[in-house]
Amino acid sequence: MVILTLNCGSSSVKYQVYDWDKKDVLATGIVERVTLGGSSITHKARNKPDYVVEHECPTHTVAIELILETLVDPEYGVIADMSMIKAVGHRMVHGGSKFARSSIINDEFLATFKELTDLAPLHNPPNLMGVEAAQTVLPNVPHCAIMDTAWHQTMPASSYMYALPHEWHEKYMVRRYGFHGTSFLYNAKRAAVLLGKDPFETNLIIAHIGNGASINAVKNGCSYDTSMGLTPLEGLVMGTRSGDIDPGIIFHIMRKTGMSAADVEKQLNKASGVLGITGKWADRRDIEIAAEKGDPVALLAQQMEGYRIKKYIGAYYAALGHVDALIFTAGVGEMGPETRRLATLGLEELGIVIDEKKNALAKCRNAELEITGPGSKVRVFVIPTDEELVMTEDAYALVNGTYDVHTNYRYHFESRDYVNKSRAEGLERDLAKKPWLKDIIARIP
């Protein structure tokens, strides 16, 4: 059984093709600059050369058609024909409080989801365009919605409510929802495996640090609090998003500049974060290079980002009372030793100590690594996230009638014997170049 997963943004479509029977990733890729002109597809398949070609995609429908044509291409493709695809999983960013679980997409679902557009005007419309485009191209295949917010539906009201007029919550659904749910679910389950514990007996702090970034307090295996709020704008310093600010700044800038609410919203989402601090860099790799050369704004961006993460770690430690493990994940979390160092600097009194040497070496997306330092009460892991695998498994279970919320469902990657074949092959190549990685691979008890 082949499952296609799609992650549709306003100008891109990411995809993965997974053979469920073989438990193996067949291909991954992305179509970029959809609707913008100059579109192209980058396609990577097992045991085949990478395929990159320019192809204009004025709509998401054309982009998905291009993906499907590539998947059956005699030279670069991975499936014989479209009939092999038995389900499509869609990443849906904002499900509000109406969607606490993944769902089969039908007319009722779409009508309800469209009602939530105001909660995520930057994210939900592209998600809908992707669904409608995929349904047009693959009309006879079940389409499944995997909600980014569903994982956080276990938060208590003391975590998700804001100290605002109550009618704002009742009338306008203003509350904390949280995001990166599929990533947090995957990491929580894998961390329990690495700890050798029942997932519902684990307390964790998980830092998903990418261009978008958020942090999650997990209590007894369930989301207890998270840094993103009504929208993905709240919380940590991000690539282009501000994270936490004094809301009075918004009114001050509007009065001073005459900017509209839409103008300020765009600045907070697209021109702030480390890009706003440095004035030129949103990619942490560029900032790392500049910081190594002593660039003052690059150093400041690193320090501000690390400090914000550290504040949240401390707050969530207090909220949980006991922490089994701290996990770093996503692009920067997996590949950014300096961010991890700054985020844990001075936390020895809380029992969080990283091994500086192991942390510096921990740059690998094909293995779960441990960077716990001597005397640390809290174990510290670097876990490559796998949101697509969660999407794939949810879609499979929905189609086969076995799906349930994660508290009643066991994912196959929760097994201590689970192996990601693609990553295992990648790790062999990594070890050939970096043999020291074997000393920091996390051991499963």
ZADOVEX-419656 format. One record per residue (C-alpha): residue in one letter; z, x, y. Coordinates in pm, whole numbers, padded with zeros to 5 digits, always signed. Last residue first. Layout:
N
aZXY;...
% end
This chain:
445
p+02678+01764-00006;i+02346+01783+00184;r+02306+02123+00348;a+02183+02149+00705;i+01919+02419+00746;i+02071+02698+00956;d+02033+02996+00721;k+01685+02889+00602;l+01564+02907+00962;w+01598+03286+00950;p+01265+03309+00767;k+01074+03223+01086;k+00701+03275+01023;a+00694+03200+00650;l+00983+02961+00704;d+00773+02753+00944;r+00486+02727+00694;e+00722+02609+00421;l+00882+02373+00673;g+00546+02212+00744;e+00502+02132+00375;a+00849+01977+00365;r+00770+01793+00688;s+00463+01631+00537;k+00649+01543+00218;n+00950+01383+00389;v+01206+01416+00111;y+01482+01170+00021;d+01716+01289-00255;r+02036+01217-00056;s+01907+00863-00026;e+01934+00707+00319;f+01560+00766+00365;h+01494+00469+00133;y+01655+00236+00385;r+01947+00023+00268;y+01975-00327+00412;n+02273-00548+00495;t+02410-00362+00800;h+02053-00258+00886;v+01939-00615+00948;d+01740-00762+00658;y+01397-00711+00505;t+01317-00789+00141;g+01045-01050+00191;n+00758-00820+00095;v+00582-00836+00432;l+00909-00790+00618;a+01016-00504+00392;y+00691-00314+00445;a+00701-00367+00821;d+01064-00252+00839;e+00979+00055+00630;t+00687+00150+00852;m+00876+00100+01177;v+01166+00308+01045;l+00919+00577+00938;e+00751+00570+01279;e+01083+00632+01454;d+01129+00959+01270;t+01372+01185+01458;p+01404+01553+01388;i+01779+01610+01339;v+01974+01885+01518;f+02330+01863+01390;v+02676+01937+01532;r+02987+01887+01321;v+03301+01788+01510;k+03627+01973+01443;s+03464+02299+01551;g+03659+02608+01443;p+03352+02829+01413;g+03035+02671+01556;t+02827+02381+01427;i+02454+02446+01468;e+02328+02250+01167;l+01956+02190+01114;e+01753+01903+00971;a+01406+02038+00900;n+01042+01997+01004;r+01067+01975+01381;c+01203+02326+01427;k+01374+02507+01713;a+01728+02595+01610;l+01730+02971+01665;a+01918+02961+01997;n+02163+02707+01853;k+02230+02926+01551;k+02313+03220+01778;e+02536+03016+02011;d+02728+02850+01726;i+02833+02519+01872;v+03187+02402+01937;i+03307+02044+01983;g+03681+02008+01916;l+03748+01813+02234;e+03921+02115+02383;e+03613+02320+02291;l+03391+02102+02512;g+03331+02377+02769;l+02954+02399+02725;t+02828+02123+02495;a+02550+01978+02714;l+02470+02321+02863;r+02408+02468+02518;r+02204+02168+02399;t+01981+02184+02708;e+01942+02560+02660;p+01849+02519+02292;g+01565+02275+02370;m+01344+02206+02067;e+01509+01919+01880;g+01697+01758+02169;v+01403+01826+02399;g+01150+01647+02178;a+01372+01390+02006;t+01717+01458+01852;f+02061+01607+01912;i+02345+01484+01692;l+02721+01507+01746;a+02923+01447+01432;d+03239+01293+01289;v+03382+01164+01616;h+03725+01005+01656;g+03856+00799+01948;l+03523+00620+01984;a+03546+00539+02356;a+03702+00874+02444;y+03429+01061+02256;y+03180+00833+02431;a+03304+00940+02773;g+03305+01308+02682;i+02954+01296+02539;y+02842+01101+02846;k+02973+01366+03080;k+02807+01638+02870;i+02469+01466+02893;r+02500+01450+03273;y+02599+01818+03288;g+02303+01927+03077;e+02057+01740+03298;m+02210+01870+03619;q+02226+02228+03495;q+01868+02227+03371;a+01738+02077+03696;l+01939+02329+03900;l+01794+02620+03704;a+01443+02486+03765;v+01524+02441+04134;p+01650+02801+04159;d+01359+02975+03980;g+01524+03266+03798;k+01233+03374+03580;e+01403+03220+03275;a+01438+02903+03482;a+01062+02889+03537;i+00989+02912+03165;e+01255+02652+03085;i+01124+02419+03356;d+00773+02435+03216;r+00909+02357+02870;r+01118+02075+03017;d+00800+01892+03118;a+00859+01697+03440;w+00779+01985+03674;k+00663+01989+04037;g+00922+01871+04290;t+01200+02041+04099;i+01466+01771+04136;g+01221+01479+04146;l+01038+01600+03837;v+01375+01659+03667;g+01452+01290+03712;s+01259+01114+03991;a+00892+01047+04061;k+00783+00792+03799;n+01074+00558+03728;l+01284+00586+04044;q+00976+00624+04265;k+00804+00324+04105;e+01113+00108+04150;v+01130+00217+04514;d+00771+00108+04578;a+00821-00221+04394;a+01131-00298+04602;s+00926-00232+04915;m+00953+00085+05124;g+01040+00041+05490;t+01147+00403+05505;k+01506+00401+05632;r+01600+00046+05533;m+01440+00073+05189;i+01597+00417+05139;h+01948+00287+05219;f+01900-00022+05005;i+01806+00189+04702;i+02079+00446+04766;g+02338+00166+04751;p+02273+00147+04377;d+02460+00479+04343;i+02259+00661+04078;d+02255+00686+03698;g+01923+00786+03541;s+01657+00908+03782;r+01347+00870+03568;t+01065+01129+03566;g+01164+01361+03282;m+01512+01219+03235;v+01862+01252+03384;l+02082+01037+03162;g+02190+00676+03214;e+01995+00386+03361;l+01616+00358+03391;p+01533+00230+03041;t+01597-00128+03160;l+01893-00366+03138;g+02092-00059+03036;m+02030+00287+02901;s+02346+00488+02827;t+02456+00333+02499;d+02768+00174+02356;y+02897+00058+02016;s+02587+00086+01798;c+02686+00051+01435;g+02781+00300+01160;n+03157+00265+01197;k+03124+00331+01569;v+02801+00481+01701;a+02800+00594+02065;n+02441+00635+02179;i+02274+00865+02430;s+01949+00813+02617;a+01646+01009+02724;g+01287+00938+02826;n+01086+01257+02849;g+01284+01348+02539;i+01655+01370+02466;h+01793+01130+02207;a+02162+01226+02208;i+02357+01074+01919;i+02738+01053+01925;l+02869+00953+01585;n+03152+00770+01410;t+03098+00730+01037;e+03255+00490+00789;f+02966+00246+00792;p+02722+00520+00696;d+02929+00594+00382;k+02987+00968+00398;g+02828+01286+00263;l+02811+01425+00617;l+02442+01508+00584;v+02374+01162+00439;a+02573+00995+00719;a+02370+01194+00970;r+02050+01062+00813;k+02158+00700+00858;a+02267+00751+01218;n+01954+00949+01298;y+01717+00682+01168;l+01900+00400+01346;f+01918+00599+01669;s+01544+00667+01663;t+01461+00303+01587;g+01686+00189+01872;h+01544+00414+02142;f+01661+00143+02387;g+01975-00015+02532;y+02039-00380+02612;r+02299-00377+02890;r+02325-00713+03064;v+02130-00930+03310;m+01983-01227+03120;y+01864-01395+03443;k+02045-01727+03437;e+02358-01660+03229;h+02390-01288+03308;w+02322-01328+03676;e+02548-01635+03667;h+02838-01405+03581;p+02824-01230+03918;l+02831-00857+03835;a+03072-00628+03650;y+02806-00553+03386;m+02832-00668+03024;y+02708-00457+02733;s+03010-00247+02641;s+03294-00498+02689;a+03063-00759+02536;p+03068-00567+02207;m+02760-00372+02099;t+02609-00490+01767;q+02280-00587+01935;h+02211-00219+01999;w+01983-00165+01699;a+01759-00453+01814;t+01658-00296+02147;d+01355-00096+02032;m+01229-00399+01841;i+00994-00357+01547;a+00738-00637+01563;c+00528-00698+01252;h+00161-00789+01213;p+00048-00933+00880;v-00322-00857+00813;n-00605-01112+00833;p-00693-01072+01201;l-00728-00689+01204;v-00946-00620+01511;t-00832-00922+01712;q-00475-00895+01587;a-00474-00530+01693;a-00586-00620+02046;e-00328-00898+02075;v-00052-00667+01955;g-00156-00382+02182;m-00187-00605+02487;l+00160-00742+02412;n+00311-00393+02398;p+00129-00306+02723;p+00287-00615+02887;n+00637-00535+02748;h+00674-00186+02896;l+00652-00169+03276;p+00752-00532+03336;a+01058-00494+03111;l+01308-00774+03175;d+01049-00982+03359;t+00830-00985+03047;l+01100-01155+02840;e+00933-01498+02835;k+00626-01330+02682;f+00839-01239+02380;t+00928-01604+02321;a+00564-01714+02325;l+00463-01421+02107;f+00730-01500+01847;e+00632-01866+01832;d+00265-01775+01787;n+00344-01536+01499;i+00461-01177+01471;i+00678-01107+01167;s+01015-00990+01291;s+01243-00688+01334;r+01602-00775+01415;a+01832-00880+01698;f+01556-01049+01896;k+01671-01304+02151;s+01915-01069+02327;g+01635-00897+02513;g+01353-00785+02284;h+01238-00499+02503;v+01028-00210+02373;m+00810-00351+02097;r+00682-00088+01851;h+00420-00257+01636;g+00399-00243+01257;v+00070-00330+01088;a+00053-00444+00726;k-00177-00429+00422;i-00426-00166+00533;m-00642-00091+00228;s-00885-00367+00325;m-00993-00155+00622;d-01199+00079+00404;a-01184+00404+00206;i-00875+00546+00372;v-00792+00889+00515;g-01074+00958+00761;y-01196+01292+00894;e-01520+01347+00702;p-01619+01005+00569;d-01470+00825+00874;v-01251+00538+00754;l-00946+00623+00969;t-01169+00724+01262;e-01334+00382+01278;l-00987+00224+01268;i-00865+00436+01559;l-01179+00364+01762;e-01135-00011+01704;i-00776+00031+01825;a-00897+00195+02146;v-01170-00069+02197;t-00907-00342+02170;h-00680-00151+02408;t-00951-00183+02673;p-01187+00044+02869;c-01181+00297+02587;e-01442+00568+02652;h-01470+00816+02367;e-01397+01187+02387;v-01336+01355+02053;v-01055+01547+01885;y-01032+01576+01505;d-00782+01811+01348;p-00911+01975+01031;k-00823+01809+00700;n-00550+01869+00444;r-00342+01574+00570;a-00488+01406+00877;k-00452+01469+01250;h-00646+01260+01502;t-00668+01320+01879;i-00868+01045+02049;s-01015+01059+02397;s-01046+00849+02712;g-01205+00989+03029;g-01165+00657+03206;l-00837+00484+03294;t-00839+00180+03061;v-00700+00395+02772;r-00631+00746+02900;e-00514+00870+02560;v-00578+00763+02201;i-00313+00917+01978;g-00287+01041+01623;t-00116+01051+01288;a-00255+01060+00936;l-00172+01019+00568;v+00206+01021+00589;d+00351+01001+00238;k+00580+00779+00036;k+00319+00774-00245;d+00338+00395-00283;w+00398+00347+00089;d+00092+00540+00202;y+00151+00575+00576;v-00094+00576+00866;q+00050+00661+01208;y-00058+00557+01555;k-00012+00625+01926;v-00205+00408+02172;s-00225+00514+02537;s-00274+00382+02890;s-00014+00107+02934;g+00165+00207+02618;c+00095+00091+02266;n+00291+00227+01971;l+00105+00133+01653;t+00205+00161+01288;l-00046+00127+01003;i+00083+00059+00651;v-00110+00146+00334;m+00000+00000+00000;
% end
